[in-house]
Amino acid sequence: MKRTVTRTGLMAAAALGALLAGCTDGDKTPTTLPTSAAPASASASPSASPSAAAETPDQAKRHAIDAYLGFQTAFQKAGAAGDPEFPDLAKYGTGDALKLFTNGLKSAKTQGLLSRGEAVFHPKIASLSPPAAPTKASVQDCMDTSKTERYKADGGPYKDSPGGMRLVLADVERIGGEWKVTGIGIREVGSCKL
């Protein structure tokens, strides 16, 4: 499953500087906890299943990708608004992933930074488990942040690091009937190619 989705707002922006310091652990894979990028459509919608019934692998893939894109989009909107408490962050993410993005946004806010621009996502499912009725997924993305930037909200000078192609590894789980990002790692510029 391969989708290319362009999202406006920011990405790699607001919290990316602080965020990358916490999630570029070389080749370490994201952590998965026992316990969010709008869906592929233009508007964000919940990635919850209508019932607690088991999902097919195709449904699980779609919902996991939707949760990942929902989380990324929420992060972009939060960075553009300078809002670490942006409600959709918790709608699509939990655990370490939510903490990482929230802390990055808090750091950006403290520095007076906002985000703008477009990131391009190319998510695909790397794995699902269990195979018959998946409740966990690993998402791999080659995210392009070349058209995003952080800037000083007060108009003061700020030189952001250039964006580019970044490998993103995310753990997504079905928790209480909803798919949420539980772990995420974003690598340095140049860590992936399409």
C-alpha positions in Angstrom: 0.0 0.0 0.0 1.6 3.3 -1.0 0.0 6.7 -0.7 1.5 10.1 -1.3 -0.2 12.8 0.8 0.7 16.5 0.9 -0.3 18.3 4.0 0.0 22.1 4.6 0.7 23.6 7.9 4.2 22.7 8.9 5.8 19.4 9.8 9.5 19.4 10.6 8.6 22.8 11.9 7.7 23.9 15.3 9.0 21.0 17.4 11.1 19.3 14.8 14.4 20.7 16.1 13.7 19.7 19.7 11.8 16.6 18.5 14.6 15.3 16.3 17.0 15.5 19.2 14.8 13.0 21.0 13.9 10.7 18.1 17.0 10.3 15.9 18.5 7.4 17.7 20.5 6.0 14.8 19.1 2.7 13.8 17.0 2.1 17.0 13.4 1.2 16.1 10.5 3.1 17.7 9.3 1.7 21.0 5.9 0.1 21.3 3.9 0.6 24.4 1.0 -1.6 25.6 -1.6 0.8 25.2 -1.6 10.5 15.2 -2.0 13.4 9.9 -5.4 13.3 8.8 -6.6 10.2 7.0 -5.9 10.1 3.3 -8.9 12.3 2.7 -8.6 16.1 3.0 -10.4 16.2 6.4 -9.4 14.4 9.5 -11.8 11.7 10.7 -11.5 9.2 13.5 -9.7 6.0 12.7 -11.9 4.1 15.0 -13.6 0.9 13.9 -17.4 1.0 14.2 -17.3 -2.1 16.3 -15.0 -4.1 18.5 -15.0 -6.8 15.8 -11.7 -8.0 14.4 -10.5 -6.2 11.3 -9.2 -7.8 8.2 -5.6 -7.1 7.3 -6.7 -4.6 4.5 -8.9 -2.7 7.0 -6.1 -2.7 9.6 -3.6 -1.3 7.0 -6.0 1.5 6.0 -6.7 2.4 9.7 -3.1 2.3 10.7 -2.1 4.6 7.8 -5.0 6.9 8.6 -3.9 7.1 12.3 -0.3 7.9 11.3 -1.4 10.6 8.9 -3.8 12.0 11.5 -1.0 12.2 14.0 1.4 13.9 11.6 -1.3 16.4 10.5 -2.2 17.2 14.1 1.5 17.8 14.8 1.7 20.2 11.8 -1.4 22.1 12.9 -0.2 22.3 16.5 3.2 23.6 15.3 1.6 26.3 13.2 -0.7 27.3 16.1 2.1 27.0 18.7 -0.3 24.7 20.7 1.3 21.7 22.5 -2.1 20.8 23.8 -3.7 20.6 20.4 -6.6 18.1 20.9 -6.0 15.9 17.8 -2.6 14.9 19.1 -4.2 12.7 21.7 -6.9 11.6 19.3 -4.3 10.0 17.0 -1.3 9.3 19.4 -0.6 8.0 22.9 2.3 7.0 25.1 5.8 7.8 24.0 4.8 9.1 20.6 2.4 11.7 22.1 4.9 12.6 24.8 7.7 13.1 22.2 5.6 15.4 20.0 4.1 17.3 22.9 7.5 17.9 24.4 8.9 19.1 21.1 6.0 21.5 20.7 6.5 22.8 24.3 10.2 23.4 23.5 9.3 25.3 20.3 6.8 27.4 22.2 9.4 28.3 24.8 11.7 29.4 22.0 8.9 31.5 20.3 8.9 29.3 17.2 6.1 28.4 14.9 6.0 26.3 11.8 4.9 26.7 8.2 5.1 24.9 4.9 4.2 21.5 3.4 5.5 18.1 4.2 4.9 15.2 1.9 4.3 11.8 3.3 4.8 8.4 1.6 3.6 5.9 4.3 3.5 2.2 3.8 2.8 -0.7 6.1 6.0 -2.6 7.0 4.3 -5.2 9.1 1.1 -6.3 10.8 0.4 -8.6 13.7 -1.2 -10.9 14.4 -1.6 -11.8 10.7 -5.3 -12.8 10.7 -6.9 -10.0 12.8 -4.2 -7.3 13.2 -4.1 -5.0 16.2 -0.5 -3.7 15.7 1.2 -2.2 12.7 4.6 -0.8 11.8 4.5 2.1 9.4 7.5 3.2 7.4 7.6 6.6 5.7 10.0 8.6 3.6 8.8 12.1 4.7 9.9 15.1 2.7 10.3 18.2 4.9 12.1 20.3 2.3 9.2 22.8 2.0 8.8 23.3 5.8 10.4 25.7 8.2 10.4 27.0 11.7 10.3 30.8 12.2 10.2 33.3 15.1 6.6 34.2 15.9 7.7 37.8 16.8 9.4 38.2 13.4 12.9 38.0 14.9 15.8 36.4 13.0 15.9 32.6 13.1 17.9 30.3 10.8 16.2 26.9 10.6 18.1 23.7 9.4 17.1 22.7 5.9 14.6 20.0 5.5 14.7 17.0 3.2 13.9 13.3 3.0 13.6 11.7 6.4 13.0 8.1 7.4 10.1 7.8 9.8 9.3 4.6 11.7 6.0 4.4 13.6 4.3 1.9 15.8 0.5 2.0 15.5 -1.9 -0.1 17.7 -5.6 -0.7 17.9 -6.5 0.4 21.4 -10.2 0.3 22.5 -11.3 0.1 18.9 -9.2 3.1 17.7 -5.8 3.0 15.9 -3.2 5.3 17.6 0.5 6.0 17.1 2.3 4.6 20.2 5.9 5.1 19.1 7.6 7.2 16.5 11.2 7.8 15.3 12.2 10.5 12.8 15.7 10.2 11.3 18.0 12.8 9.9 17.7 14.5 6.5 19.0 12.1 3.8 18.0 9.0 5.7 15.7 7.7 3.0 15.1 8.0 -0.8 12.0 7.3 -2.9 
